[in-house]
Every structure is written in structure tokens, then in C-alpha cells.
């Protein structure tokens, strides 16, 4: 009996220590990186019907390592920005830099068996299918980070932003929500999404911090 009891205690301790490691391994880097992550707000009552459908779909079908939003708030914030920019589009014409194009790609990620193609297109940048990554970036930055967009770097101009954006590298393989650093459009898309998430959660300071990153401040710079 004593041997069995001791064995049970050892097994309990083994599982207790193993569980955090398993949880850590199952989460993407952006979900466990800490202070720079988008906040998580489980209240989705402010979502429109199309944003709810879009976020439900993309969060279900595009998972780590192909996930394009580190939190539901990030998806909701980007979706709201697209709505405010009047870039919703039409369900029957799901093309270009529109919400419905992204929704169609998110649906395709679950039905076509090719999520590696569909998921990057369903995210904030569009990945050349739902608009170019520069289009996604510049439009979202103008809506989510207007203070940064008004600075000399962008001159409060979409056309100027698109011109400047053309020289910024893009990581091969498309955007995912683990691309938190480096002089890339991918990093900027992550942080503009994080700024949107913070705005949805009512965290103005965090939103401003991520807007700075999205505009090209560290960590969205070349490594030293």
C-alpha cells in the first residue's frame, strides 16, 4: 500500500509539472510572448454580423502555425476598421481588399484542404489575393493609427504610404501572427492588428504603443 501511494504521488507531480509545458508548446509565440501581445477581451457583443461570421471562421480554420490573429480582439478590431473604411465588399464579388474576400479565403481554408494558401490571404494584409499586403497595411494604419499616419513618414496619404511600403520586405510564405519583429510588412501587419485589439479592449496606451511599432519603430526594424 505504501509503495502504491508513493507511486501515485510521483505520478501526480509528473502530470502537474508536465501540463504547463504542454500548454506552452501548443500555443503560438505571439500568444505566449507576454507584454507585447494583443489583449484578450471575451466580450464580442460589439461585433457586426459579418464580423462575427468572419472572426468565427478565420479563428477556427486558420490555427497555429497559420493563424493570422493572435486574439479574437485582433480579428474584431481589423474587421471593424475594414467596415469603417467601407471595405466590406459584396458576398457575390469577393475580390480585392475587402472583408468578404477575406471571409471567402477563411472559408476556403477549412474546405479546400489548402490552408497554407488561404490563411495568409484571409488575414489583415490580403497577401496579393485580397489586395496587396501594402494595401491592407496602409488602409488599416490610416484607420487604426491616425496619429502615426499623419506624420511625415506617411503624410496622411494612402498613395504616399503605398509608395513607401513598396520598398519594405515581405516574408516568404505569407503573414502569420508569430511575425512580431524585423523590418518587414509582416511585422507591421502584426502590430497594427495588435493596436486594433487594444483599441477594442479600451487600452489606449497599448494601442498607441503598437501603432508606433506598426509605423516602423522597434521591433519592426532591421536587427543590429
C-alpha positions in Angstrom: 0.0 0.0 0.0 2.8 2.4 0.8 4.5 1.7 -2.5 1.3 2.3 -4.4 0.6 5.6 -2.5 4.1 6.9 -3.2 3.8 6.0 -6.9 0.5 7.9 -7.1 2.1 11.0 -5.6 5.0 10.8 -8.1 2.6 10.4 -11.0 0.5 13.4 -9.8 3.6 15.6 -9.5 4.8 14.5 -13.0 1.5 15.5 -14.6 1.4 18.7 -12.6 4.8 19.8 -14.0 4.1 18.4 -17.5 0.8 20.3 -18.0 2.3 23.8 -18.3 4.9 22.6 -20.7 2.2 21.0 -22.9 0.2 24.2 -22.9 3.3 26.3 -23.7 4.1 24.0 -26.7 0.6 24.1 -28.1 0.4 28.0 -28.2 1.9 30.2 -30.9 4.7 32.6 -30.0 2.5 35.6 -30.3 0.1 34.1 -27.8 2.7 33.5 -25.1 5.2 36.3 -25.7 3.9 38.4 -22.9 3.5 42.2 -22.6 3.6 42.9 -26.3 0.6 40.6 -27.1 -2.8 41.9 -28.1 -5.1 41.8 -25.0 -7.9 39.3 -24.8 -11.5 40.5 -24.3 -14.1 37.8 -24.5 -17.0 40.3 -24.9 -17.9 40.2 -28.6 -21.3 42.0 -28.3 -20.0 44.9 -30.4 -19.3 42.8 -33.4 -21.5 43.2 -36.5 -23.0 40.0 -38.0 -20.4 39.9 -40.8 -17.5 40.4 -38.4 -18.8 37.7 -36.2 -19.0 35.3 -39.1 -15.6 36.3 -40.3 -13.9 36.1 -37.0 -15.6 32.8 -36.1 -14.4 31.3 -39.4 -10.9 32.6 -39.5 -10.2 31.8 -35.9 -11.5 28.2 -36.4 -9.9 27.5 -39.8 -6.5 29.3 -39.5 -4.7 28.0 -36.5 -1.1 27.9 -35.4 1.2 28.0 -37.3 -1.0 29.5 -40.0 -3.1 31.7 -37.6 -3.4 35.3 -38.7 -4.8 36.8 -35.5 -3.2 36.4 -32.1 -6.6 37.0 -30.4 -10.2 37.4 -31.1 -9.9 41.2 -30.4 -7.3 41.5 -33.1 -9.6 40.0 -35.6 -12.6 42.1 -34.4 -10.5 45.3 -34.5 -9.3 44.7 -38.0 -12.8 43.8 -39.1 -14.3 47.0 -37.6 -11.6 49.0 -39.3 -12.4 47.5 -42.7 -16.1 48.3 -42.1 -15.3 51.9 -41.1 -13.2 52.2 -44.3 -16.2 50.9 -46.3 -14.1 47.9 -47.5 -16.7 45.3 -46.8 -17.4 44.4 -50.4 -20.2 42.1 -51.6 -20.5 38.4 -51.0 -21.0 37.7 -54.7 -17.9 39.7 -55.6 -15.4 38.5 -53.0 -12.3 40.0 -54.6 -9.8 42.8 -53.7 -9.0 44.5 -50.4 -12.4 43.7 -48.8 -13.8 41.9 -45.8 -15.8 39.5 -47.9 -12.7 38.5 -49.8 -11.0 37.6 -46.5 -14.1 35.8 -45.3 -14.2 33.7 -48.5 -10.5 32.8 -48.1 -11.1 31.9 -44.4 -13.9 29.6 -45.5 -11.7 28.1 -48.2 -9.0 27.4 -45.6 -11.5 24.9 -44.0 -12.9 23.4 -47.1 -10.2 23.2 -49.8 -7.5 21.5 -47.8 -5.0 24.2 -48.7 -4.9 26.5 -45.6 -1.3 27.5 -46.3 -2.7 29.3 -49.4 -5.9 30.6 -48.0 -5.0 31.7 -44.5 -2.4 34.4 -45.3 -5.0 35.9 -47.8 -7.7 35.8 -45.1 -5.6 38.0 -42.7 -5.1 41.7 -42.4 -2.7 42.0 -45.4 -4.6 40.1 -48.1 -1.4 38.6 -49.4 -2.0 39.6 -53.0 -5.3 37.8 -53.2 -7.5 40.1 -51.1 -5.5 43.2 -52.1 -1.7 43.5 -51.7 -0.1 43.4 -48.3 0.7 47.1 -48.7 -2.9 47.9 -49.4 -4.0 46.1 -46.3 -1.3 47.7 -44.2 -1.8 51.3 -45.4 -5.6 51.3 -45.2 -5.6 49.7 -41.7 -2.9 52.0 -40.4 -4.8 55.1 -41.6 -7.9 53.9 -39.7 -6.4 52.3 -36.6 -3.3 54.6 -36.1 -4.3 58.0 -37.4 -1.8 59.9 -35.3 1.1 57.9 -36.8 -0.4 58.1 -40.3 -0.5 61.9 -40.1 3.3 62.1 -39.5 5.8 63.0 -42.2 6.6 59.3 -42.9 3.1 58.8 -44.3 1.9 62.4 -44.9 -1.7 61.3 -44.1 -1.8 60.0 -47.7 -2.7 56.5 -48.8 -0.8 56.9 -52.1 2.3 58.1 -50.3 2.1 55.2 -47.8 1.7 52.7 -50.7 4.8 54.2 -52.4 6.9 53.9 -49.2 5.6 50.5 -48.4 6.7 49.1 -51.8 10.3 49.0 -50.6 9.7 47.2 -47.3 10.4 43.4 -47.5 7.8 40.7 -47.2 8.5 37.4 -45.6 8.0 34.5 -48.0 5.1 32.2 -47.2 2.7 34.9 -46.2 1.7 36.5 -43.0 1.1 34.8 -39.7 0.7 36.1 -36.2 4.1 34.9 -35.0 5.9 37.5 -37.1 6.5 40.1 -34.3 9.8 41.6 -35.3 12.0 42.6 -38.2 12.0 45.2 -40.9 9.1 43.6 -42.8 5.5 44.3 -43.7 4.6 41.2 -41.8 5.8 42.7 -38.5 3.9 45.9 -39.2 0.7 44.0 -40.0 1.0 42.1 -36.7 1.4 45.3 -34.7 -1.4 47.2 -36.5 -3.6 44.2 -35.6 -2.4 44.4 -32.0 -3.2 48.1 -31.9 -6.7 47.3 -33.2 -7.1 44.6 -30.4 -6.0 47.1 -27.7 -8.5 49.7 -29.0 -11.3 47.1 -28.9 -10.3 46.4 -25.3 -10.2 50.1 -24.4 -6.5 50.1 -23.8 -5.4 53.4 -25.4 -1.8 53.3 -24.2 -1.2 49.8 -25.5 -2.9 50.7 -28.8 -0.5 53.7 -29.2 2.5 51.6 -28.4 1.6 49.0 -31.1 0.8 51.9 -33.5 4.4 53.1 -33.1 5.7 49.6 -33.9 3.3 49.4 -36.9 4.7 52.6 -38.2 8.3 51.2 -38.2 9.6 51.7 -34.7 11.4 48.8 -33.0 10.9 45.8 -33.1 9.8 46.4 -36.8 13.3 47.4 -37.8 16.4 45.6 -39.1 18.4 43.6 -36.5 21.5 45.5 -35.3 
